[in-house]
């Protein structure tokens, strides 16, 4: 196997995610609790993706209702509330996913002798403020610096969750209807403005989703870089012609080099078995 940096550079996002999912257990700091948390990441990411998909169908009904109110001076706010509800769900699912990534960073990546807080927002702040304390902090802080959407996202979610629901309107920009967002900050501080404004809220949600994927890429790559590439893990595979699932033992280096893994299923008369090797599956 090539060095892990070369392997990761050759993989797209889906390829990296596949390696992370299959071989997370081979990390020397992974235990059963971390394994369970890693398994929940896919479920939480699914929720983020699905709640994001639900936003777009609610946009045009809101714009139509807004135009009706403006032109006829009456209408309903139901479409306004529905769009805000879907965006709030997307924000909450995103926050939940980032919290889980923060736990992976805390337990698997961060320096053992200098761990930052576990909650994502506190962890992010500590890493950025104390980046000079470790090489790992500096690397993570450099990535976090690129995620410019987070502060406004955090402010919006905090106000929506704890105090006031925001307000949206429609504005024509370059001939297109654009949804804008406004909210006031209940208790402005030095690090928080008196009001929160977002031009083109739907585009901002897309920026957040891209940021989620970027966080996923960063964390998964950092975990894989510290992986014990020779450590075996059991992978369940579906063998179509046998109409059953089989368990095969693989190391990361075997998988990357497209070698056959070791069969650990109970059946000894499998037609795909060659000694200990499973010929039913070749890594993609």
N, C-alpha and C positions, 0 to 999 in steps of 0.2 A: 504494500500500500504506500502511495505517496504520503508526504507529510500532511497533516490534517488541514493546514492552511491552504495547500494546493487543492485538496479534495473539496473543501468548502467553496473555494473560488470557482470550481467547475460546476457547482450545483446551483439551481435556481431555488426560489423560496420553498416550493413544494418538496424539492429533493432534500433540502436541509431539514425541513420539518419532519420528513419521513425518518431520517437518521436519528433525529432528536427523540422522536416518539418511540422508536424501536430500541434504542440503546441507552436511554437515560439511566436505566438501572445499572449500567456498567460504570457510572461515575463513582469514584471512590468515596464521595461524601453523600451519596444517595442512600436513604434507608426507606423503610416501608411507608412512613408518613409522607416523605418527599415524593415517593412513587405515586401514592394516591393523589397528591396535589398535582403532579404532572399529568395524571390521567384526567383530572378535572379541567385542565387547560383547554382541551379540545371542545368540551361541552360549553365552556364559557365563551370561547371564540365563536362557536356556532351561534350562541345567543347574540353576540355583538353583530355578527353578519346578518342575522335574520331581522334584528330590530332596525338595522340600517336600511335593509330592503323595504321595510314597512313605511319609511319616511316618504319616499317619492310618490306613492299613490295618493297621499293626503295633501300634496302641495297644490295641484290644480283645483280641487274643490274649494280650498281656502281662497285661492286667487279669484275664482269665480264669485264666491260669496262676498269677498272684499269689493269687487267691482259693482256688485248689485247694491251693496250698502252705499257706496259712493255715488252711484247713478240714481238710485231710487230712494235713497235716504231711509231705508229700512232693510232688515235682514236678520240673520242668526249668527251667533258666535260659536255654534257647535263645531264648525270646521276649524275655527281658530284654536279651540281647546283640543280638538283631536290631533292636529298637527303638533301642538306643543306636547301633548301626552306621548306621542310616538318619539319625539326627539328626546324627551326626558327619559324614556325607557332605554333609548340608545346610549345616553350619557351614563345611566346607572349600570348597564351591562358593561360598558367600556371601563368604568371605574372598578367594577368587580374583577374584570380580567387583569387590569393593571395591579390590583392588590395581590392576585395570585402570582403574577410574574415577580413582584417584589419579594414574595416569600421564597421563590426559587433563587433569586439573587442573594438574599440574606443567608440561606442555608447552604447553597451550593457554590456560589461564586465569590462572595465578599470575603476579605481577609478574616480568618477565624479570630484573630486577636484584636480586630478593630471593626466589628460589624456595625453597620448603621442601623437605624430603627427598622422594624419590619413593615409598618404601613407605608404605602407607596409615596404619598406626598411628603411625609417626614424623611423618608429614606432619600428621596430625590434632593431635598433641600440640604441634607447633611453631606451627601456625596459631592454636590456642587460647591458647597462652602469649604469643604476640607479636602479638595481634590489633591492637594500636594502631599497628603498623608500616606498615600500608597499608589503604586502603579495602576492597580485595579480601579481605584477611585478616579484617577485621572482619565483612564480610558472610558469609564462609564459617564463621567461628567462631560467629556467631549461629545459623546453621543447625545446626552440630555440637552446640551446647548443647542442642538439642531432642532429640537422639538418645541418650536416657538408657539405652538397652538395650546400647550398644556395650561399655562397660567390662566388664560381666559376661559378655557374649558372648566378648570377647577373653580374659578369664581362663579361661573354660571351655575354649575351643579350645586355648589354650596348654597347660593341664594335661593335657588329653586327648591332645594331639599329642606332648608331650615327656616326660610323666611317668606319671600315673595315669589309668586310666579311671574315670569317675564311677559313682555308684550311684543307681538309681531305685527308688521304691516307690510304692504306691497308698494314697491317703487319701480318706476320705469327707468331702466338704464340701458342705453344703446339699443332701444327698441324692444327690450325683453323685460318681463316681469321678474323682479327680484324680491325675495323675502328677507326683510331685515329684522333684527332683534334688539330690544332695549329692556334694561332692568336697572333699578336703583340698588345701591349697596346699603344694606341696613346699618352696618357699623363699619364705615370706611376706616382703614388703617393706613400706615405709611406705605405698606406693600399692596394696598388694594384701593382702586379709584372709587370715587363717589357714585359712578354709574358704569354700567357694562353695555357696550354697544357692539354689534356685529353686523357688518355689511355683507349681505349674501349668506344667510344662515345655512342654506343647503350646501353651498360650497364649503363652508366651515366644517360641516359634518363629514364631508368627504375627506377633508384634511385630517380630521380626527381618526377616521378609519385607516388612512394611510399611516398615521402615527402608530396606531395599534400594531399594524404589520411590521413597521420598523422596529418597535420594541420587541416583538416576537423574534425577528431575525437576530437582533443583537444578543438577546439572552440565550437563544438556542445555539448560536455560534460559540459564545463564550463557554457554555457547558460542554459542547463537543470538543473544544480545544483542549480541555483538561481530562478528556475521557481516557480510560484504560482500554486502548484499542484491541488488546488481546483477550480481554475478559469475555467469557461466554454468557449470553443471555438466551432465554427460551422465547421463541417467537411462534405464535400460532398462525398457521397458514391453511387456507382452504384449498384442497386438491380436488379439482373439478371432476376428473374421471373416476375418482374413488367416492365422490359424493360425501366427503367427510373432512373435518379439520384435523390437521396433524401438527405436532409440536417439533420444531427443529431448533437445534442449538447453533447459534452464530456468534462470532465476534465481529466487531466493527470492521476490522481489517479484512476478514473473510467476505463480509457483505460488500464492501467497497470493491474488492478484487473479483467479485462475481463468482466466488467459489461455492461449491455445494456445502451446505451445513450438515451437522450430525443429526441423524434421526433419533429422537428420544421418545417416540410413540411406542405403545405397547405391542403393536402388531409386528411380528418378525417375518411374515410372509408377504410383505408389501412388494409389489412388482417394481416400485421405484427405488427400493432400498438396495444399495450396493455396499455390502459390509456395514459400516456405520453411516455411510453417506446417504443423504436424501437427494435423489435425482429428480424429484417432482417439481422442484422450484429452483430457478436461477435468479439471483437478484437483478433488478432492472438496471 
